[in-house]
Amino acid sequence: MGHNLRMAERVIPIVDQRSKVLQPQVPAAATHTLATGQLYDTRARPLRDLRISVTDRCNFRCGYCMPKEVFGKEYRYLSHDDLLRFEEITRLARLFMAHGVHKIRLTGGEPLLRKHLERLVEQLAELRTTEGRVPDLTLTTNGSLLARKARALKDAGLQRVTVSLDSLDDAVFRRMNDVDFPVAEVLAGIEAAQAAGLAHIKVNMVVKRGTNDHEIPRMARHFRGTGITLRFIEYMDVGATNGWRMDQVVPSAEVIARLRAELPLVPLAPSALGETAQRWGWAGADGRHDPGLGEVGVISSVTQAFCGDCNRARLSMEGRLYLCLFATQGWDLRSLLRGAASDAQISAAIANIWQGRSDRYSELRASLPADTGTGGRRIEMSYIGG
Ligand code: SF4
C-alpha cells in the first residue's frame, strides 16, 4: 500500500503520546507496616500478572503499534535518566509480588534494546511470590536480537519467551513492521531460544485483513509439531496513532474456521486464570488433541472480550502504573521511588490503586464514542507493552 495512501488514511498529530498522569495517594496510616496479601479490584479480579516495559525504543515500526509517521526522527524518546533503573524496577516488582503477582513479563518497545537486560532478569529471579516460589519470568520480543541474547537471558533466570512474528514472507513482514529486517533472523532467534532451553515458546501474529491474513495457514503449518505455540491476535485499536478500522480486523472465529478448513483442530481448556488466549489443539488421526502436534491460540480482544478475569497491571519504563492496555491515565510511582516514600507507603499506594480498578475497555468498546471523551488519549502499546 503506497506511503501517500497510508498517510491519507491517518490523521496523526505529533504530540506527546503519553497519557494523563495521576499522583498516587499514599494513605496517611501507611507509614511503617508493609501491607501484603492478595489484592482484588472492584470486580474481584486478583492482581497476578505484572507487565514491565523497560524501554520506549524499538528497531521495528509496526504500523499497529509504532507507526513511523509518529515515531520518526522528530519523536522525543525518553532520556536514560527518565527510565526506571533496574534496582527501582526490582523494588517495585518485589512490592507487587507481596500483593499477589506471580508472573512478570518484560516488554517495551523492544526490551532487548535495553542494555544489560540480563542483569535485571537476575535481580527479578531472586524475588519470591507470597507462596515462596520463583516468579514466572517471561519476555515479549520482536526476535531481532534474540539469537544473540537467548543464552544469557536463560542463564540469568528467564524461563519463557514470546516472539512477535507477523509473516514468513519478507515482503509481507516488511509491510507489517515497516523496516527492512529478514524473517530468517527472527526464526534464527526462535531457534536460539529453543537451543538455550527457554520453555513454552510462543509466537504472536497480529492479523490485519488485506495485509497478512492470507499467511494464516502457512504460519500454522510452519509451527505445527515444533513445540512452539502460535497465537493469532485480533488487530486492536490500541493507542491513538494506528488508524485502526474494524473492517481490518479478522475475527478469531474466522481465523479458526480458515484453519479448520485445512487441518483438524479441537478446543482445549484454559491453562490458567486470566489467560488471554483461547487454546485449540491440533488433532491426530483419532480426532483427539495430539500433544506432539501442539496447539494454536487466538487472542480476541475485539470480538470476544476477556476483561472478566483480567489480572494484569502494566508498568511503563518511567514508572507509571496502568490498569488496562487501553487506559487513558496512569499513576506516577517513580515520584514515590525517587522521593522519600517507604516500602510501606508505596505498597499502600499500589493497593489503593488496584482496589479502585474497574477497567473493562474491551467489554465497552462497541458502546464508546470514537473519542473516549474522557479527555485522555489511550496510551500507546509501545509505551506499556502489549
Ligand atoms: S481491555 Fe483492559 S481490562 Fe479488558 S482484558 Fe484488556 S487490559 Fe484487561
Residues whose N, C-alpha, C, O or C-beta is under 5 A from the ligand:
A	BS01	SF4	F306 C307 C310 L323 C324 L325 F326 D359 R360 Y361 S362
